[in-house]
Amino acid sequence: MTSRRALTRTLLEGTDGALVRRTVLPSGLRIITEYVPGVRSVSFGVWVAVGSRDETPAQTGAAHFLEHLLFKGTTTRSAWEISSAVEAVGGEMNAFTTKEYTCYYARVLDTDTRIAIDVVCDLVTRGLLSAEDIESERAVILEEIAMNDDDASDAVHDVFMRGLYGASPLGRPILGTQESLEGLSPRGIRGFYRRHYVPSQMVVAAAGSIDHDEIVRLVRQAFGGAEHEAPPAELSARSSARAPALRGLGTASVVARPLEQANIVLGLPALRRTDDRRYALSVLNAALGGGMSSRLFQQVREERGLAYSVYSFVSGFADTGYLGVYAGCLPDKASEVAALCRDVLEDVRRDGLSDEEVRRAQGQVRGALVLGQEDTGARMSRIAKGELLFGEIPSVDEVLRRVDAVTAEDVRALAREILAAPPTYAAIGPFDDARFLVGR
C-alpha cells in the first residue's frame, strides 16, 4: 500500500550556501529544488517522462503535438491568459519535446514564483484539448514541419537518425510527418495525454531564490486533485527498455535538393547516457570537434578551408547513444570533406589523441560545465535531468572530479572501441546519389 506521507531529503549542500532538496509526494510526483544564493530569479519546470520514442507508429508526432496543444488553453485559463500571466511580470515561458522527455518551464523574478508555478502546473495538468484547438494547431505544426524541412542543417539530422535507427521510435522525427499528423485524432491525443501525464511520470524542478517547503506547498496547491492520482500499473521504467536495433551501420542516405550548401552528418553508435564512461566520451567529443582547437576544426577548416562549419556531437539515450560529425560546405567540396572527416576519425581510432589534446579537451569540458551553471535555468535543467534521467544529482565539484579522473588512455581506449564501427552517413544537397559520401 502506498504511503500517504511526503518524503523529503537534502541531497546537496554547497560551500557557497547552495542547497538541493527533494520531496516525493504520495502520488509519486517528485519535487526537486536548488536554492541559489545571491540571485533574484527563479526558473521553474515540469518535466514529463514521455517523448517521441514512446509513440507507436500511428502516434508519430503526438508528444510534440501535445506540447503545442497544452498552451492553447486549460479548464481555467485561455491561451491568452496563459501567456499574459507570465509576460505581465516580465517572465518568459516555453516548452520543448525530445526523444525521451517533454519540458514546460518559466523564468520569473523571485517575487513572482507563485505565478510561474500556478500557470505551468495548470497547463500541464488541466489541458482542455478541444477539437477546435486540435485542428487549428495541426495546421501550425504542419507549417513547422515544412520550415524544418526547408532548413537543411536541421533536416539532415533527421535523415541521419532514420538511417541509423530505421523505422524504430528513435529513427522517427520528433515533429512527426505530414501523414502522421493528419492521422492523429482528438481521441488518440487525449488518450496519450491521460496515459502519460500522470504525477508518477513527472519531475517538478525549481532553482534560484526559493524556499523548498514553499515550492512544495505551491506545487501541491497547483496540482490540486491531479496530485493524488495513483500511477497507472501499466507504465514501466524506460531503463528496462531494450536498445533498438541499429539498422544502418555503414549506409549512406541522400536527400537531393538544389541548394548552394551541402549538409553532411556521419556518425557511429556510442554510449547510453548512464554509462560510467560518459565523462571520457565528453572529453573525446571535445577533442574531436568541440571547438576551434579540435582535430576536425583544425584539419577541415583551418588547414584546408573546406567548410565554414564543422563540429562533433554526442547524444545518449536510456539504452543507446551515438557520436556524430556535422559539416556544411560547398557541394563541390562535399566528397573531400566527407573523406577528411572519415580520415580524422580513423586517425584518432588508430593512433589515439595526444596527452596534450586530452588535457585541453578536459579543460574545455570543465569550463563549459561551470560557465553553464551561471544562470538559474541551467541549474534547474541540471537537477531535473539528474532526477529524471540519471537517478543521481552529483555536485558540480563531483562532476569536475569525474572529468579530471579521465586519463588519456581512457579516451584512447574508448576511441578504439567506438570509432571502429563503420559510420552511417546522411547528406542534403544537389546530389544524384550517396556514393560520394563513402568514397565509392
C-alpha positions as a Markdown table, in Angstrom:
| # | Residue | x | y | z |
|---|---|---|---|---|
| 1 | Met | 0.0 | 0.0 | 0.0 |
| 2 | Thr | 1.3 | 3.5 | -1.0 |
| 3 | Ser | 2.3 | 5.7 | 1.9 |
| 4 | Arg | 0.4 | 8.9 | 2.1 |
| 5 | Arg | 3.3 | 10.9 | 3.6 |
| 6 | Ala | 5.6 | 13.1 | 1.6 |
| 7 | Leu | 9.2 | 12.2 | 1.9 |
| 8 | Thr | 11.9 | 14.9 | 1.9 |
| 9 | Arg | 15.6 | 14.7 | 1.8 |
| 10 | Thr | 18.5 | 17.1 | 1.5 |
| 11 | Leu | 20.7 | 15.9 | -1.4 |
| 12 | Leu | 23.5 | 18.5 | -1.6 |
| 13 | Glu | 24.8 | 21.4 | 0.5 |
| 14 | Gly | 27.3 | 23.6 | -1.3 |
| 15 | Thr | 30.1 | 25.6 | 0.3 |
| 16 | Asp | 28.6 | 28.7 | -1.3 |
| 17 | Gly | 25.3 | 28.1 | 0.5 |
| 18 | Ala | 23.5 | 26.4 | -2.3 |
| 19 | Leu | 21.1 | 23.7 | -1.2 |
| 20 | Val | 19.4 | 20.9 | -3.2 |
| 21 | Arg | 16.4 | 19.2 | -1.6 |
| 22 | Arg | 14.0 | 16.6 | -2.9 |
| 23 | Thr | 10.4 | 15.7 | -1.9 |
| 24 | Val | 8.5 | 12.7 | -3.2 |
| 25 | Leu | 4.7 | 13.1 | -2.8 |
| 26 | Pro | 2.4 | 10.0 | -2.2 |
| 27 | Ser | 1.3 | 10.2 | -5.9 |
| 28 | Gly | 5.0 | 9.6 | -7.0 |
| 29 | Leu | 5.4 | 13.3 | -8.1 |
| 30 | Arg | 9.0 | 14.3 | -7.4 |
| 31 | Ile | 9.8 | 17.9 | -6.5 |
| 32 | Ile | 13.5 | 18.9 | -6.5 |
| 33 | Thr | 14.8 | 22.4 | -5.8 |
| 34 | Glu | 18.1 | 24.2 | -5.7 |
| 35 | Tyr | 18.4 | 27.3 | -3.6 |
| 36 | Val | 21.0 | 29.6 | -5.3 |
| 37 | Pro | 22.3 | 32.4 | -3.0 |
| 38 | Gly | 22.7 | 35.9 | -4.5 |
| 39 | Val | 20.2 | 35.7 | -7.3 |
| 40 | Arg | 16.8 | 37.3 | -7.8 |
| 41 | Ser | 15.3 | 35.0 | -10.4 |
| 42 | Val | 13.6 | 31.6 | -10.3 |
| 43 | Ser | 13.4 | 29.0 | -13.0 |
| 44 | Phe | 10.6 | 26.5 | -12.7 |
| 45 | Gly | 9.9 | 23.5 | -14.8 |
| 46 | Val | 7.7 | 20.4 | -15.1 |
| 47 | Trp | 9.5 | 17.6 | -16.8 |
| 48 | Val | 7.4 | 14.7 | -18.1 |
| 49 | Ala | 8.9 | 11.3 | -18.9 |
| 50 | Val | 7.4 | 11.0 | -22.3 |
| 51 | Gly | 8.9 | 11.8 | -25.7 |
| 52 | Ser | 8.8 | 10.7 | -29.3 |
| 53 | Arg | 10.2 | 7.3 | -28.7 |
| 54 | Asp | 7.2 | 6.5 | -26.5 |
| 55 | Glu | 4.9 | 6.8 | -29.5 |
| 56 | Thr | 3.6 | 3.9 | -31.6 |
| 57 | Pro | 4.0 | 4.3 | -35.4 |
| 58 | Ala | 0.4 | 5.6 | -35.6 |
| 59 | Gln | 1.1 | 8.2 | -32.8 |
| 60 | Thr | 4.2 | 9.6 | -34.5 |
| 61 | Gly | 4.4 | 13.3 | -33.6 |
| 62 | Ala | 1.9 | 13.0 | -30.7 |
| 63 | Ala | 4.2 | 14.1 | -27.9 |
| 64 | His | 5.2 | 17.3 | -29.7 |
| 65 | Phe | 1.6 | 17.9 | -30.8 |
| 66 | Leu | 0.5 | 17.7 | -27.2 |
| 67 | Glu | 3.2 | 20.1 | -26.1 |
| 68 | His | 1.7 | 22.7 | -28.5 |
| 69 | Leu | -1.9 | 21.9 | -27.5 |
| 70 | Leu | -1.4 | 22.5 | -23.8 |
| 71 | Phe | -0.6 | 26.1 | -24.4 |
| 72 | Lys | -4.0 | 26.5 | -26.2 |
| 73 | Gly | -6.0 | 26.6 | -23.0 |
| 74 | Thr | -6.9 | 24.8 | -19.8 |
| 75 | Thr | -10.1 | 24.3 | -17.9 |
| 76 | Thr | -9.3 | 27.5 | -16.0 |
| 77 | Arg | -7.3 | 29.7 | -18.5 |
| 78 | Ser | -7.5 | 30.6 | -22.2 |
| 79 | Ala | -4.3 | 30.7 | -24.3 |
| 80 | Trp | -4.1 | 34.4 | -23.9 |
| 81 | Glu | -4.4 | 34.2 | -20.1 |
| 82 | Ile | -1.6 | 31.6 | -20.0 |
| 83 | Ser | 0.9 | 33.7 | -21.9 |
| 84 | Ser | -0.1 | 37.1 | -20.5 |
| 85 | Ala | 0.1 | 35.9 | -16.9 |
| 86 | Val | 3.8 | 35.3 | -17.1 |
| 87 | Glu | 4.7 | 38.1 | -19.6 |
| 88 | Ala | 2.8 | 40.7 | -17.4 |
| 89 | Val | 5.5 | 40.2 | -14.7 |
| 90 | Gly | 8.4 | 40.3 | -17.2 |
| 91 | Gly | 8.9 | 36.5 | -17.2 |
| 92 | Glu | 9.3 | 34.1 | -20.0 |
| 93 | Met | 7.7 | 30.7 | -20.7 |
| 94 | Asn | 8.2 | 27.9 | -23.2 |
| 95 | Ala | 8.4 | 24.2 | -23.7 |
| 96 | Phe | 10.3 | 21.6 | -25.8 |
| 97 | Thr | 10.0 | 17.9 | -26.7 |
| 98 | Thr | 12.8 | 15.5 | -27.1 |
| 99 | Lys | 13.0 | 11.8 | -27.9 |
| 100 | Glu | 12.6 | 10.8 | -24.2 |
| 101 | Tyr | 11.0 | 13.7 | -22.3 |
| 102 | Thr | 9.0 | 16.9 | -22.6 |
| 103 | Cys | 9.6 | 20.0 | -20.5 |
| 104 | Tyr | 7.4 | 23.0 | -19.7 |
| 105 | Tyr | 9.2 | 25.9 | -18.0 |
| 106 | Ala | 9.1 | 29.5 | -16.9 |
| 107 | Arg | 11.6 | 32.0 | -15.6 |
| 108 | Val | 10.5 | 34.9 | -13.4 |
| 109 | Leu | 11.6 | 37.2 | -10.6 |
| 110 | Asp | 11.5 | 35.6 | -7.2 |
| 111 | Thr | 8.6 | 37.7 | -6.2 |
| 112 | Asp | 6.5 | 36.1 | -9.0 |
| 113 | Thr | 7.3 | 32.5 | -8.2 |
| 114 | Arg | 3.7 | 31.7 | -7.4 |
| 115 | Ile | 2.6 | 32.9 | -10.8 |
| 116 | Ala | 5.1 | 30.7 | -12.6 |
| 117 | Ile | 4.1 | 27.6 | -10.6 |
| 118 | Asp | 0.4 | 28.2 | -10.9 |
| 119 | Val | 0.5 | 28.7 | -14.7 |
| 120 | Val | 2.9 | 25.9 | -15.7 |
| 121 | Cys | 1.2 | 23.3 | -13.4 |
| 122 | Asp | -2.2 | 24.4 | -14.7 |
| 123 | Leu | -1.4 | 23.9 | -18.4 |
| 124 | Val | 0.3 | 20.5 | -17.7 |
| 125 | Thr | -2.5 | 19.1 | -15.6 |
| 126 | Arg | -5.7 | 20.7 | -16.9 |
| 127 | Gly | -5.3 | 20.7 | -20.7 |
| 128 | Leu | -8.5 | 21.4 | -22.5 |
| 129 | Leu | -7.6 | 19.7 | -25.8 |
| 130 | Ser | -10.7 | 20.8 | -27.6 |
| 131 | Ala | -11.4 | 19.5 | -31.1 |
| 132 | Glu | -11.2 | 23.1 | -32.4 |
| 133 | Asp | -7.8 | 23.7 | -30.9 |
| 134 | Ile | -6.5 | 20.4 | -32.2 |
| 135 | Glu | -7.5 | 21.2 | -35.8 |
| 136 | Ser | -6.0 | 24.8 | -35.6 |
| 137 | Glu | -2.8 | 23.6 | -34.1 |
| 138 | Arg | -2.5 | 20.7 | -36.5 |
| 139 | Ala | -2.1 | 23.4 | -39.3 |
| 140 | Val | 0.5 | 25.2 | -37.2 |
| 141 | Ile | 2.6 | 22.1 | -36.7 |
| 142 | Leu | 2.4 | 21.2 | -40.4 |
| 143 | Glu | 3.9 | 24.7 | -41.1 |
| 144 | Glu | 6.6 | 23.9 | -38.5 |
| 145 | Ile | 7.4 | 20.6 | -40.3 |
| 146 | Ala | 7.7 | 22.5 | -43.6 |
| 147 | Met | 10.0 | 25.1 | -42.0 |
| 148 | Asn | 12.2 | 22.4 | -40.6 |
| 149 | Asp | 12.4 | 20.6 | -43.9 |
| 150 | Asp | 13.5 | 23.9 | -45.5 |
| 151 | Asp | 16.4 | 24.2 | -43.0 |
| 152 | Ala | 18.7 | 21.6 | -44.4 |
| 153 | Ser | 21.2 | 22.0 | -41.5 |
| 154 | Asp | 18.4 | 20.7 | -39.2 |
| 155 | Ala | 16.7 | 18.3 | -41.5 |
| 156 | Val | 19.9 | 16.4 | -42.2 |
| 157 | His | 20.0 | 15.2 | -38.6 |
| 158 | Asp | 16.6 | 13.6 | -39.1 |
| 159 | Val | 17.9 | 11.9 | -42.2 |
| 160 | Phe | 20.8 | 10.6 | -40.2 |
| 161 | Met | 18.7 | 9.3 | -37.3 |
| 162 | Arg | 16.4 | 7.5 | -39.8 |
| 163 | Gly | 19.5 | 5.9 | -41.4 |
| 164 | Leu | 21.0 | 4.8 | -38.0 |
| 165 | Tyr | 17.8 | 3.6 | -36.3 |
| 166 | Gly | 15.5 | 2.9 | -39.2 |
| 167 | Ala | 11.7 | 2.9 | -38.5 |
| 168 | Ser | 12.2 | 2.4 | -34.8 |
| 169 | Pro | 10.9 | 5.2 | -32.5 |
| 170 | Leu | 14.4 | 6.7 | -32.2 |
| 171 | Gly | 14.6 | 6.9 | -36.0 |
| 172 | Arg | 11.3 | 8.8 | -36.4 |
| 173 | Pro | 11.2 | 12.6 | -36.4 |
| 174 | Ile | 10.1 | 14.3 | -33.2 |
| 175 | Leu | 7.8 | 16.6 | -35.1 |
| 176 | Gly | 6.2 | 13.7 | -37.0 |
| 177 | Thr | 5.4 | 13.8 | -40.7 |
| 178 | Gln | 2.5 | 15.4 | -42.7 |
| 179 | Glu | 0.9 | 11.9 | -43.0 |
| 180 | Ser | 1.2 | 11.1 | -39.3 |
| 181 | Leu | 0.0 | 14.5 | -38.1 |
| 182 | Glu | -3.1 | 14.2 | -40.4 |
| 183 | Gly | -3.8 | 10.8 | -38.9 |
| 184 | Leu | -3.8 | 11.9 | -35.2 |
| 185 | Ser | -7.4 | 12.0 | -33.9 |
| 186 | Pro | -8.6 | 14.1 | -30.9 |
| 187 | Arg | -9.4 | 10.8 | -29.2 |
| 188 | Gly | -5.9 | 9.5 | -29.7 |
| 189 | Ile | -4.3 | 12.7 | -28.5 |
| 190 | Arg | -6.4 | 12.8 | -25.4 |
| 191 | Gly | -5.6 | 9.2 | -24.6 |
| 192 | Phe | -1.9 | 9.8 | -25.0 |
| 193 | Tyr | -2.3 | 12.8 | -22.5 |
| 194 | Arg | -4.2 | 10.8 | -19.9 |
| 195 | Arg | -1.8 | 7.9 | -20.1 |
| 196 | His | 1.5 | 9.7 | -19.8 |
| 197 | Tyr | 0.8 | 13.0 | -18.0 |
| 198 | Val | 0.5 | 11.5 | -14.5 |
| 199 | Pro | 2.3 | 12.6 | -11.4 |
| 200 | Ser | 4.4 | 9.5 | -11.1 |
| 201 | Gln | 5.9 | 10.3 | -14.6 |
| 202 | Met | 6.8 | 13.9 | -13.7 |
| 203 | Val | 9.6 | 15.8 | -12.1 |
| 204 | Val | 9.0 | 19.3 | -10.9 |
| 205 | Ala | 12.2 | 21.4 | -10.6 |
| 206 | Ala | 12.9 | 24.9 | -9.4 |
| 207 | Ala | 16.2 | 26.8 | -9.0 |
| 208 | Gly | 17.0 | 30.2 | -7.8 |
| 209 | Ser | 15.9 | 32.4 | -4.9 |
| 210 | Ile | 13.5 | 29.8 | -3.4 |
| 211 | Asp | 12.4 | 28.0 | -0.3 |
| 212 | His | 11.9 | 24.3 | -0.8 |
| 213 | Asp | 9.0 | 23.9 | 1.6 |
| 214 | Glu | 7.2 | 26.8 | -0.1 |
| 215 | Ile | 7.7 | 25.4 | -3.5 |
| 216 | Val | 6.3 | 22.0 | -2.4 |
| 217 | Arg | 3.2 | 23.8 | -0.9 |
| 218 | Leu | 2.6 | 25.8 | -4.1 |
| 219 | Val | 3.0 | 22.8 | -6.3 |
| 220 | Arg | 0.6 | 20.7 | -4.3 |
| 221 | Gln | -1.9 | 23.5 | -4.4 |
| 222 | Ala | -1.4 | 24.0 | -8.2 |
| 223 | Phe | -1.7 | 20.3 | -9.0 |
| 224 | Gly | -4.9 | 20.0 | -6.9 |
| 225 | Gly | -6.7 | 16.7 | -7.5 |
| 226 | Ala | -4.1 | 15.6 | -10.0 |
| 227 | Glu | -1.5 | 15.3 | -7.3 |
| 228 | His | -3.5 | 12.5 | -5.7 |
| 229 | Glu | -3.7 | 10.3 | -8.9 |
| 230 | Ala | -2.1 | 6.9 | -8.4 |
| 231 | Pro | 0.4 | 5.8 | -11.0 |
| 232 | Pro | -1.0 | 3.5 | -13.7 |
| 233 | Ala | 0.1 | -0.1 | -13.3 |
| 234 | Glu | 1.0 | -0.5 | -17.0 |
| 235 | Leu | 3.7 | 2.2 | -17.0 |
| 236 | Ser | 7.2 | 0.8 | -16.7 |
| 237 | Ala | 10.6 | 2.4 | -16.2 |
| 238 | Arg | 12.2 | 3.1 | -19.5 |
| 239 | Ser | 15.5 | 2.0 | -18.1 |
| 240 | Ser | 14.4 | -1.6 | -18.8 |
| 241 | Ala | 13.7 | -0.9 | -22.4 |
| 242 | Arg | 15.9 | -2.8 | -24.9 |
| 243 | Ala | 18.2 | -0.8 | -27.2 |
| 244 | Pro | 16.7 | -0.5 | -30.7 |
| 245 | Ala | 18.5 | -2.4 | -33.4 |
| 246 | Leu | 20.9 | -0.3 | -35.4 |
| 247 | Arg | 19.5 | -0.5 | -38.9 |
| 248 | Gly | 22.0 | 1.5 | -41.0 |
| 249 | Leu | 25.6 | 0.9 | -39.9 |
| 250 | Gly | 27.8 | 1.8 | -42.9 |
| 251 | Thr | 24.9 | 3.0 | -45.0 |
| 252 | Ala | 24.5 | 6.4 | -46.7 |
| 253 | Ser | 21.3 | 8.4 | -47.3 |
| 254 | Val | 21.0 | 11.5 | -49.5 |
| 255 | Val | 18.1 | 13.9 | -50.0 |
| 256 | Ala | 18.5 | 15.7 | -53.3 |
| 257 | Arg | 17.8 | 19.4 | -53.2 |
| 258 | Pro | 19.1 | 22.3 | -55.4 |
| 259 | Leu | 21.0 | 24.0 | -52.6 |
| 260 | Glu | 24.1 | 26.1 | -52.6 |
| 261 | Gln | 25.4 | 24.3 | -49.5 |
| 262 | Ala | 25.9 | 20.6 | -48.8 |
| 263 | Asn | 24.9 | 19.5 | -45.3 |
| 264 | Ile | 26.6 | 16.3 | -44.1 |
| 265 | Val | 26.4 | 14.2 | -41.0 |
| 266 | Leu | 28.3 | 11.0 | -40.3 |
| 267 | Gly | 28.1 | 9.1 | -37.0 |
| 268 | Leu | 28.6 | 5.9 | -35.1 |
| 269 | Pro | 26.9 | 4.1 | -32.1 |
| 270 | Ala | 28.3 | 5.3 | -28.8 |
| 271 | Leu | 27.2 | 5.0 | -25.1 |
| 272 | Arg | 23.9 | 5.0 | -23.3 |
| 273 | Arg | 23.6 | 8.1 | -21.2 |
| 274 | Thr | 24.3 | 6.4 | -17.8 |
| 275 | Asp | 27.4 | 4.6 | -18.9 |
| 276 | Asp | 30.3 | 5.4 | -16.5 |
| 277 | Arg | 32.5 | 6.2 | -19.5 |
| 278 | Arg | 30.3 | 9.2 | -20.5 |
| 279 | Tyr | 32.9 | 11.5 | -19.0 |
| 280 | Ala | 35.6 | 10.0 | -21.2 |
| 281 | Leu | 33.2 | 10.4 | -24.1 |
| 282 | Ser | 32.7 | 14.1 | -23.4 |
| 283 | Val | 36.4 | 14.6 | -23.5 |
| 284 | Leu | 36.8 | 12.6 | -26.7 |
| 285 | Asn | 34.0 | 14.6 | -28.3 |
| 286 | Ala | 35.6 | 17.9 | -27.2 |
| 287 | Ala | 38.9 | 16.9 | -28.7 |
| 288 | Leu | 37.4 | 15.7 | -31.9 |
| 289 | Gly | 35.2 | 18.6 | -32.8 |
| 290 | Gly | 34.2 | 20.6 | -29.7 |
| 291 | Gly | 35.9 | 23.9 | -30.5 |
| 292 | Met | 38.4 | 25.8 | -32.7 |
| 293 | Ser | 41.4 | 23.8 | -31.4 |
| 294 | Ser | 39.7 | 20.5 | -32.1 |
| 295 | Arg | 41.1 | 18.0 | -34.7 |
| 296 | Leu | 38.1 | 18.4 | -37.1 |
| 297 | Phe | 38.1 | 22.2 | -37.0 |
| 298 | Gln | 41.8 | 22.5 | -37.5 |
| 299 | Gln | 42.1 | 20.0 | -40.3 |
| 300 | Val | 38.8 | 20.7 | -42.2 |
| 301 | Arg | 38.5 | 24.5 | -41.8 |
| 302 | Glu | 41.8 | 26.0 | -40.6 |
| 303 | Glu | 44.3 | 24.0 | -42.6 |
| 304 | Arg | 42.3 | 23.3 | -45.8 |
| 305 | Gly | 39.4 | 25.8 | -45.8 |
| 306 | Leu | 37.0 | 23.2 | -46.9 |
| 307 | Ala | 34.0 | 24.0 | -44.7 |
| 308 | Tyr | 32.7 | 27.0 | -42.8 |
| 309 | Ser | 31.0 | 24.9 | -40.1 |
| 310 | Val | 32.3 | 21.6 | -38.7 |
| 311 | Tyr | 31.8 | 20.1 | -35.3 |
| 312 | Ser | 31.2 | 16.8 | -33.4 |
| 313 | Phe | 28.4 | 16.0 | -31.0 |
| 314 | Val | 27.2 | 13.2 | -28.8 |
| 315 | Ser | 23.7 | 12.1 | -27.7 |
| 316 | Gly | 22.8 | 9.5 | -25.1 |
| 317 | Phe | 19.5 | 7.7 | -24.5 |
| 318 | Ala | 18.4 | 5.2 | -21.9 |
| 319 | Asp | 19.7 | 2.3 | -23.8 |
| 320 | Thr | 21.9 | 3.5 | -26.6 |
| 321 | Gly | 23.7 | 6.6 | -28.0 |
| 322 | Tyr | 25.7 | 7.9 | -30.8 |
| 323 | Leu | 28.6 | 10.2 | -31.7 |
| 324 | Gly | 28.3 | 12.3 | -34.8 |
| 325 | Val | 30.0 | 14.9 | -37.0 |
| 326 | Tyr | 28.3 | 17.7 | -38.9 |
| 327 | Ala | 29.9 | 19.7 | -41.8 |
| 328 | Gly | 28.4 | 22.4 | -44.0 |
| 329 | Cys | 30.3 | 23.1 | -47.2 |
| 330 | Leu | 30.1 | 23.9 | -50.9 |
| 331 | Pro | 28.7 | 21.0 | -52.9 |
| 332 | Asp | 31.8 | 20.5 | -54.9 |
| 333 | Lys | 33.8 | 20.1 | -51.7 |
| 334 | Ala | 31.4 | 17.6 | -50.1 |
| 335 | Ser | 33.2 | 14.4 | -51.2 |
| 336 | Glu | 36.6 | 15.8 | -49.9 |
| 337 | Val | 35.0 | 16.9 | -46.7 |
| 338 | Ala | 33.3 | 13.6 | -46.0 |
| 339 | Ala | 36.6 | 11.7 | -46.7 |
| 340 | Leu | 38.6 | 14.0 | -44.5 |
| 341 | Cys | 36.1 | 13.7 | -41.6 |
| 342 | Arg | 36.3 | 9.9 | -42.0 |
| 343 | Asp | 40.1 | 10.1 | -42.1 |
| 344 | Val | 40.2 | 12.1 | -38.8 |
| 345 | Leu | 38.0 | 9.6 | -37.1 |
| 346 | Glu | 40.2 | 6.7 | -38.3 |
| 347 | Asp | 43.4 | 8.5 | -37.3 |
| 348 | Val | 42.1 | 9.0 | -33.8 |
| 349 | Arg | 40.9 | 5.4 | -33.6 |
| 350 | Arg | 44.3 | 4.1 | -34.8 |
| 351 | Asp | 46.8 | 6.5 | -33.2 |
| 352 | Gly | 44.7 | 8.0 | -30.4 |
| 353 | Leu | 44.8 | 11.5 | -29.1 |
| 354 | Ser | 47.9 | 13.1 | -27.6 |
| 355 | Asp | 48.1 | 13.8 | -23.8 |
| 356 | Glu | 48.0 | 17.5 | -24.6 |
| 357 | Glu | 44.8 | 17.1 | -26.7 |
| 358 | Val | 43.2 | 15.2 | -23.8 |
| 359 | Arg | 44.3 | 17.9 | -21.3 |
| 360 | Arg | 43.0 | 20.7 | -23.5 |
| 361 | Ala | 39.7 | 18.9 | -24.0 |
| 362 | Gln | 39.3 | 18.3 | -20.3 |
| 363 | Gly | 39.7 | 22.0 | -19.7 |
| 364 | Gln | 37.1 | 22.7 | -22.3 |
| 365 | Val | 34.6 | 20.3 | -20.7 |
| 366 | Arg | 35.3 | 21.7 | -17.2 |
| 367 | Gly | 34.8 | 25.3 | -18.3 |
| 368 | Ala | 31.6 | 24.6 | -20.2 |
| 369 | Leu | 30.2 | 22.8 | -17.2 |
| 370 | Val | 31.0 | 25.6 | -14.7 |
| 371 | Leu | 30.1 | 28.5 | -17.0 |
| 372 | Gly | 26.9 | 26.8 | -18.0 |
| 373 | Gln | 25.7 | 26.9 | -14.3 |
| 374 | Glu | 25.8 | 30.7 | -14.2 |
| 375 | Asp | 22.0 | 31.1 | -14.6 |
| 376 | Thr | 19.1 | 29.6 | -12.8 |
| 377 | Gly | 17.7 | 28.0 | -15.9 |
| 378 | Ala | 20.8 | 25.8 | -16.4 |
| 379 | Arg | 20.7 | 24.8 | -12.7 |
| 380 | Met | 17.0 | 23.9 | -12.9 |
| 381 | Ser | 17.7 | 21.8 | -16.0 |
| 382 | Arg | 20.7 | 20.0 | -14.4 |
| 383 | Ile | 18.8 | 18.9 | -11.3 |
| 384 | Ala | 15.7 | 17.9 | -13.2 |
| 385 | Lys | 17.7 | 15.8 | -15.7 |
| 386 | Gly | 19.7 | 14.3 | -12.8 |
| 387 | Glu | 16.4 | 13.1 | -11.2 |
| 388 | Leu | 14.5 | 12.2 | -14.3 |
| 389 | Leu | 17.3 | 10.6 | -16.5 |
| 390 | Phe | 20.3 | 9.7 | -14.4 |
| 391 | Gly | 18.9 | 8.8 | -11.0 |
| 392 | Glu | 21.6 | 10.9 | -9.3 |
| 393 | Ile | 22.5 | 14.6 | -8.9 |
| 394 | Pro | 26.2 | 14.9 | -8.2 |
| 395 | Ser | 27.5 | 18.3 | -7.2 |
| 396 | Val | 29.4 | 20.3 | -9.8 |
| 397 | Asp | 32.6 | 19.6 | -7.9 |
| 398 | Glu | 31.9 | 15.9 | -8.1 |
| 399 | Val | 31.4 | 16.1 | -11.8 |
| 400 | Leu | 34.6 | 18.1 | -12.2 |
| 401 | Arg | 36.4 | 15.3 | -10.2 |
| 402 | Arg | 35.0 | 12.7 | -12.6 |
| 403 | Val | 36.1 | 14.7 | -15.6 |
| 404 | Asp | 39.6 | 15.1 | -14.1 |
| 405 | Ala | 39.8 | 11.4 | -13.3 |
| 406 | Val | 39.6 | 10.6 | -17.1 |
| 407 | Thr | 43.0 | 9.6 | -18.3 |
| 408 | Ala | 44.4 | 9.8 | -21.8 |
| 409 | Glu | 44.4 | 6.1 | -22.0 |
| 410 | Asp | 40.7 | 6.0 | -21.1 |
| 411 | Val | 40.0 | 8.3 | -24.0 |
| 412 | Arg | 42.2 | 6.3 | -26.4 |
| 413 | Ala | 40.6 | 3.0 | -25.4 |
| 414 | Leu | 37.1 | 4.5 | -25.9 |
| 415 | Ala | 38.1 | 5.9 | -29.3 |
| 416 | Arg | 39.4 | 2.4 | -30.4 |
| 417 | Glu | 36.0 | 0.9 | -29.4 |
| 418 | Ile | 33.6 | 3.5 | -30.7 |
| 419 | Leu | 35.4 | 4.6 | -33.9 |
| 420 | Ala | 35.8 | 1.0 | -35.1 |
| 421 | Ala | 32.3 | 0.8 | -36.4 |
| 422 | Pro | 31.5 | 1.8 | -40.0 |
| 423 | Pro | 29.9 | 5.3 | -40.0 |
| 424 | Thr | 26.4 | 6.0 | -41.0 |
| 425 | Tyr | 26.2 | 8.9 | -43.5 |
| 426 | Ala | 23.5 | 11.4 | -44.4 |
| 427 | Ala | 23.5 | 14.4 | -46.7 |
| 428 | Ile | 21.2 | 17.0 | -48.1 |
| 429 | Gly | 22.3 | 18.9 | -51.2 |
| 430 | Pro | 22.4 | 18.8 | -55.0 |
| 431 | Phe | 23.5 | 15.2 | -55.3 |
| 432 | Asp | 22.3 | 12.3 | -57.5 |
| 433 | Asp | 23.4 | 9.5 | -55.2 |
| 434 | Ala | 25.2 | 8.8 | -52.0 |
| 435 | Arg | 28.4 | 7.2 | -53.3 |
| 436 | Phe | 30.5 | 10.3 | -52.8 |
| 437 | Leu | 29.9 | 10.1 | -49.0 |
| 438 | Val | 31.5 | 6.7 | -48.6 |
| 439 | Gly | 34.3 | 7.0 | -51.2 |
| 440 | Arg | 32.8 | 4.8 | -53.8 |
